[in-house]
Amino acid sequence: MGRINYSYDSRYLLTLTARRDGASVFGANTSKYGVFPSVALGWNIHNEAFMRNVMLVNNLKLRASYGKTGNEAIAINGTATTAGTNRFPFNGVSTIGVLASNLGNANLHWEETKGANLGLDFALLKNRIAGTVDVFRTTTDDILLRRNIPIITGYGNILDNLGKTKNTGIEITLNTVNVASKNFKWETSLNFASY
């Protein structure tokens, strides 16, 4: 894993991250490794020259990020064809036989989730009102699921990369300091989320 952080004049922020993961559980016909990069940008608007005389705003930051992650979600030997033992009577004697257990899939590979996020952090009136707004979207491809196959094969299902999901949403947090005196403080926190 590698990460680079860069900040210019506490106004412009950049984070680059890349990781390379390996998992021996994947099929023989695919790569066992996945590369998962991400990038995050930040703009401290409050530190700009045009905001110096705006006394009501104590913090204002715009954020954006995009990245990819992976999931191997397979048990050890999950891609291998295996058989289990079964005890059954034969000619009045208990005998051990072999029974089909798991049908392997040599083409299994990483699930991949790609996510994008756009956010805003703010604080107003000497930090009496502060909060965040985040809008996001994630898409997961090649989800590892069990696919039913004809039982005549000797197996009921096989693990395969066949699912896909997409999530979009918004999250809003608002924190306020309603009363702040020497002996008493009243704060409020509100959260809203929609997916």
Disulfide bonds with the S-S distance in Angstrom:
none
